[in-house]
Amino acid sequence: MSGSYKDDLKIGEWREYDEKGKIKEIEIFDSNQDVIKSIRYYYKNGKLSRKTQFKDNSDEEWRYNENEQIEINYTRKFSEGEKNEQWKYYDKAGHLRLVNVYKDGNFKEKNVYHENGQLYKKQDGMVWEK
């Protein structure tokens, strides 16, 4: 891994390469503290596999390509540590398709949406509703 330090803290862009010298991962650190702002992971062919952005201590955004064919985007918001979370999944076009809600660290509900944004199904605990 290669990158820069300021006052013994990682700053800016850090790169990791595989044994053949191809890019494997890039981490971007905040310039004032040793905090990761984003991470990019790459396939062996050099294409972007997954990108994660951290907006603050309670927001996280992921984007990745499953098998280089299906793109999945999701955001994760949490509060009180990681006890209360909301995961939002989007399709390639950016439409909200699924929301998972966790309370006190336990699964609470799942909402599945049509491409047009209308609620398709709702699962409260282990029971599906239409």
N, C-alpha and C positions, 0 to 999 in steps of 0.2 A: 504494500500500500504506500502511495506517495502523496505528499501534501505539505502544507505549511503550518507552522505553529506561531502563536503570538502569546507571550506570557505563559508558556507551557500549555496552552489550550489549542486544540485543532481549530483552524479557520479555513474558510473558502472551500475549494474543490479538492477532494481526496479521491484518488483512483486506485483500483486494484485490478491486476492483470492475471490471466491464467498462465500456465507453464509455457505456452506458445507465444506469450506476449500480447494476446488479444484482450481487449477490455472486458472485464467481468462485472465491475460495479463502480459506480460513482456516487460519492456522498458529498453533499453540500452542507457545510457547517456555518452557523451564525458567526458573524465577525467579532462579536463581543463576548461570546461564551461558548463553551464546548457543547453546543446543542445542534443536533442534526435538523436541517430544514427540509431536506429532500434526499431520497435515495433512488438511484436508477440501477436496475439489474439487466444484464444483457445475455442473449443466447450465444452459443459458441460461434454462430455465423455473424455476430456483431449487431443483430437486430435487437431493439429494445424489447425486453421481456416484461418488465414491471416497473412502474414508477410510483413512488410514495411521497406525498407532500405532507408535512406537519405544519399546520397553521398556527397553533398555539398549544397549550397543555391539554386542551379538551377537543381538538379537532384533528382528524387525520383523513387524508384522501388517498385512495389507491387507484391505480389504473394498470391493468395488465392484460396481456394477450395469452390466452390459454391455447397451447399448442400452435401458436402463431396464427390462429384462425379466428377464434372467438374473442372479441374484446369485451372485458368486463370492467366496469367502473364502479367503485363504491366509496361512500364517505362513512366515516365513523365519528360519532359525537358521544362523548361520555362526560359524566360528572361524578363528583364524590369518588375519586379514584377511578376505578373501572366498574363500579357497582351498577350504575345506570347508564346504559348504552343504547344508541340508535344507529343501526347499520342501514344505509340506503344503497341499493344496487341499481345501476343504470345500464341500458342497452347501448349499443354502438352509436345510435343516433342521439343519445343523451336523454332518452325518456326514462322516467322513474319506473322501475318494474317490480321492485320488492323492498319492503321495509321490515326489518326484524327489530323488535324492542326487547330489551333486557332490563329488569328491575331487581335491585339488590343482588346482582350477579346471576340471576335466573331468567331463562327465556319466559317472556310474558305474552307477546303476540307477534303475528306475521301478517302482513298485508301484501297481496299480490295485485298488480295493476295491469290493465290493458295498455296497449301502446298509446291509446288516446288519453291516458291519464285517469280513466275511470277505475274505481275499485272493482276487481274481479272476484277475489276471495279474501276472506279474513279468517285467520286462525287465532283464537283466543285460548292460550294454553295449548291443549292437545286436541281441541274441537274446531273443525273447519265450519265456517258460515259462508253463505253465498250472498 
